[in-house]
């Protein structure tokens, strides 16, 4: 029997320590919000920037998670941000970068907000066709003396975390043994190496996620592994949730909690061709994550604890909820919704921090839209041509979800829609209206006192 909850565990920062408390899920507001919006508009610069990125988290994915977890009239943590808009996500074509590619992948979209430049699908912070490196917001933050963090539930070498601290021609070049598509990026020909090698070489202060296989099992060209290189760079390395309690402040951290992607929080039945489970709405299993893997909220809290310092320059932190996208591809609504809820819990941690540190710019957005749609409960006469799953929501009502951008047991496709962006803190007003993904880079750049445009810089050895 399912227990319907209206409360969720969150945490606040009190005197630098995390204090657990419970909050009631808010309902939709109907009052005059003019003054609240006016007060939320703050110019100037930010000491800290926190970017929350829900991979594949389009408006439909947000709505499905809200309906299931708190009801149609409920509100999640991400819904509480005072300023919001939508941004466009298109990539460009590799052969002719003057032409748009209307449906982006995570590599091109991530390059957009990380560098302020459009590129073609598959590229990691390099230009389409000419293959020049593009300076990233993380690299600029480091130049300004800021600490940096990069957290994900995917492999750390996956596209979204990769765009901040690596430059390769193809997202497939994740580890030293994966360089087939990036011969020009090999260290032996003067390149920077694989994504794993570059993440370590960038000396990012906090790296946490999955992907241990790229660091432990693939030797570099000199015979050593990226893990050995990380130790040489002074990283403390942990591989389980319990290791978070042993981390020493003041040292760089590499947390690798799974060989590949981290395990989803929830699990349930995949969507099926009609009639599927239309007559038997499913309830999700909310206890799927292994005890040895930390939640995204726990990784976020630890990152903030390690990156925050009382004086000096602040920090830049990116937190990715990666498997919203991966479970959308798999047409698994329970796993998709569970990852959205887990992402929202991490956002709640960030909002509590930002409220306690008002000189923090906090942004929540996605990289692209995805396949899932909320549709009328299917009937014999009218039903989706693709896949369908019906879930019993918090409202005790059936919610039908359709996955129809590919055929059964094929990977569902991204969509080319605009997606939500919401924010609080200095410069947050610049997300209002319709902007483009590349504008996010400029918002963050202004927030950390950068005013100049960055241009492609040719890689040494090219």
C-alpha angles and dihedrals in degrees: 000000000000120000111218109219130197094180131069134192115253136160138223134202113245117175090338094307129107112244119190120225139155126247131195115239104248124232129228114290124233102177130101107283098180096111094043091053091046091053091048092062106095125164129191127064135319128225092206133030122199117186117192111195121190105197109225091356103149124166091271092054091050092048093049091052092047094049093048099043107033105005134254092289094043127095131220127214093264089054090062095068108115101219125048144160141152130261135203119243110192122142128208131248119264096221095044113018090187088074123074125238099210098205113055130199124220094263096057094039092048090049087054097060094031095054109012092241133105118235139171126276114281098024121121112213093320130112124260115259097350096059097215122158119254119209112240133220089246091055090049091049089053090051088057092053096255122146114240137212136186119190130174143157089223127070108299087236093056118115102267098051090037096061093067099057111017141058119206136145093237135031088222091074093087103138136019090267093052101065100112093110095043108051091149090057096058114117090230090068096042098272127133096251131233125335091260092053092047094049089058094042090054090063093224105188097224124027118171134163141075131305102095090153091068091054103035108034105037117075120215121232091273091055097254124111127238087249090061089047090051091053089050089054091054100257121155107219127210131178106188143046092255089060090069089074091054098052114123116223115235095039128093115257131216112185116185110179103170138024090239130357117348117258119268119252094229136030136190145143119319120240114268138195113277129315089030110143096331093131093042111047111203131232115211126244102237097189106072105115114099115244091240094061119078121229120248088250091056092049090049093050092049091047092053090047092053098041100044117089130172098238140024128030118350129226146265117220130179118195118189128197092202107173097061081083096040093052091045086056088051093047090234106144098184094052090044093050092044091054090049090052091047089051090050091053089054089049089054089057089051094047091052089052093048092050089053091045106038092182087074123105108212120188130184120192146128134243098227144340124267144205109271118104132179107234138172114283102274125247133189089262098044124028139132118277089224129045130319139192129182120210131190106234137205087269088059088242130122117257117195118207124194128204109190111146093099140012128276113299092005119114109269115237135242118247130226098234126128114256138212124274120184133173150171132203134034113358092006092125089071092075092063118111125008114328134156130254091249090058089067089067090055092048091054092042092055089047092059092045097260114140105164125092116241121228130201111278117208113241116248112255095029 
